[in-house]
Amino acid sequence: ISMLTTITRNSKSKSDRNEYLGLLQQSVDKTYGMLDNLLNWAMQNDETLKSYMDINLYELVEGIRNQYSQNLSDKNLSLVNGVNLFYSKEVFQTVIRNLLTNAIKFSPQNQRILVDNMESENHFSLRVHNMAEEVDEEKLGKINSGQIVTSALGTKQEKGSGKGLFICKRMLKKNN
């Protein structure tokens, strides 16, 4: 509410006001996404609340891309969506949102982020690939062993909680 007051008082023109309102809308969408992730994580831990609705992951990635269009634009990043897979909507929405957030956060400007999947007879993998520095072995080991890691700053000093990959790993393991 205070941001809306600031916008109406300090906007010199309608285009300024519209730009600020657009940024505010993206901020609200991201906050909603994080709250949705937390709710879905809680639901995954309560057997009575689980919901397994199949979803087209290509469409899911496109929807999440729209939430982060300003971040992608700010860094002049292009997102290539090559996913062709169906799975539980709640689980994958949380996982893809987290992976894309991390890819945007750690990608240098003017790069491309690729989202696709690979399938074999009994296995599939979802890949979010960017040109960021690789996660060091120690941190990757902690994530894979279920330990929470300290968040690192992104290429534009973006902050995070360091808990996203941990939560995603638990959700995927529970749905395997």
QUIHUGI-V517420 format. One record per residue. RES is the residue in one letter. PHI is phi in radians with two decimals (999 if undefined). OMEGA is omega in whole degrees, -180 to 180 (999 if undefined). Layout:
res: (RES | RES)
phi: (PHI | PHI)
omega: (OMEGA | OMEGA)
This chain:
res: (I | S | M | L | T | T | I | T | R | N | S | K | S | K | S | D | R | N | E | Y | L | G | L | L | Q | Q | S | V | D | K | T | Y | G | M | L | D | N | L | L | N | W | A | M | Q | N | D | E | T | L | K | S | Y | M | D | I | N | L | Y | E | L | V | E | G | I | R | N | Q | Y | S | Q | N | L | S | D | K | N | L | S | L | V | N | G | V | N | L | F | Y | S | K | E | V | F | Q | T | V | I | R | N | L | L | T | N | A | I | K | F | S | P | Q | N | Q | R | I | L | V | D | N | M | E | S | E | N | H | F | S | L | R | V | H | N | M | A | E | E | V | D | E | E | K | L | G | K | I | N | S | G | Q | I | V | T | S | A | L | G | T | K | Q | E | K | G | S | G | K | G | L | F | I | C | K | R | M | L | K | K | N | N)
phi: (999 | -1.13 | -1.19 | -1.10 | -1.09 | -1.06 | -1.08 | -1.21 | -1.39 | -1.77 | -1.34 | -1.46 | -2.47 | -1.12 | -1.16 | -1.07 | -1.06 | -1.13 | -1.11 | -1.12 | -1.14 | -1.10 | -1.14 | -1.10 | -1.08 | -1.12 | -1.12 | -1.11 | -1.06 | -1.16 | -1.09 | -1.05 | -1.05 | -1.16 | -1.11 | -1.08 | -1.03 | -1.12 | -1.11 | -1.10 | -1.09 | -1.09 | -1.12 | -1.15 | -1.60 | -2.09 | -0.96 | -1.31 | -1.77 | -1.08 | -2.34 | -2.03 | -1.70 | -1.18 | -2.47 | -1.39 | -1.22 | -1.04 | -1.14 | -1.10 | -1.07 | -1.08 | -1.11 | -1.22 | -0.99 | -1.09 | -1.13 | -1.90 | -1.05 | -1.17 | -1.11 | -1.08 | -1.14 | -1.01 | -1.79 | 0.91 | -1.76 | -1.88 | -1.94 | -1.77 | -1.82 | -1.98 | -1.39 | -2.46 | -2.75 | -2.09 | -2.89 | -1.14 | -1.02 | -1.10 | -1.12 | -1.25 | -1.10 | -1.12 | -1.15 | -1.14 | -1.03 | -1.14 | -1.12 | -1.19 | -1.03 | -1.13 | -1.10 | -1.14 | -1.03 | -1.76 | -1.40 | -1.22 | -1.09 | 1.07 | -2.11 | -2.13 | -1.99 | -1.93 | -2.07 | -2.66 | -2.39 | -2.21 | -2.23 | -2.29 | -1.03 | -2.10 | -2.65 | -2.41 | -2.29 | -1.80 | -2.16 | -2.04 | -2.00 | -2.43 | -1.73 | -1.31 | -1.12 | -1.21 | -1.22 | -1.17 | -1.01 | -1.11 | -1.15 | -1.08 | -1.08 | -1.12 | -1.07 | -1.18 | -1.61 | 1.55 | -1.52 | -1.43 | -1.91 | -1.33 | -1.22 | -1.85 | -1.31 | -1.38 | -1.20 | -2.03 | 1.12 | -1.16 | -1.84 | -2.62 | -1.65 | 1.43 | -1.85 | -1.05 | -1.14 | -1.07 | -1.10 | -1.06 | -1.06 | -1.12 | -1.13 | -1.14 | -1.09 | -1.18 | -1.74 | -1.32)
omega: (-180 | 178 | 177 | 177 | 178 | -180 | -177 | -180 | -171 | -180 | -178 | -178 | 178 | -180 | 175 | -179 | 180 | 178 | 179 | 179 | 176 | 178 | 178 | 179 | 178 | 178 | 178 | 179 | -180 | 178 | 177 | 179 | 179 | 178 | 177 | 177 | -179 | 178 | 179 | 178 | 178 | 179 | -180 | 180 | 178 | -175 | -177 | -177 | -177 | 179 | -178 | 179 | 178 | -179 | 173 | -174 | 175 | -180 | 178 | 179 | 179 | 179 | 179 | 176 | -180 | 178 | -176 | -177 | -180 | 178 | 178 | -180 | -179 | -180 | -178 | 180 | 173 | -180 | 179 | -177 | -180 | -177 | 177 | -170 | 175 | -180 | 178 | -176 | -174 | -179 | -175 | 177 | 178 | -177 | -178 | 178 | -180 | -179 | 178 | 177 | 178 | -180 | 178 | -177 | -173 | 180 | 171 | -179 | 174 | -180 | -179 | 174 | -178 | 174 | 177 | 179 | 176 | -178 | 169 | -175 | -176 | -171 | 169 | 179 | 172 | -176 | 169 | -173 | 177 | -176 | -180 | 174 | 179 | 175 | -178 | -173 | -178 | 180 | 178 | 177 | 178 | 179 | -178 | 178 | 175 | 179 | 176 | -179 | 177 | -179 | 175 | 177 | 178 | -176 | 174 | 179 | 177 | -179 | 176 | -178 | -176 | -176 | -173 | -179 | 177 | 180 | 180 | 180 | 179 | -179 | -180 | 179 | -179 | -177 | -179 | 999)
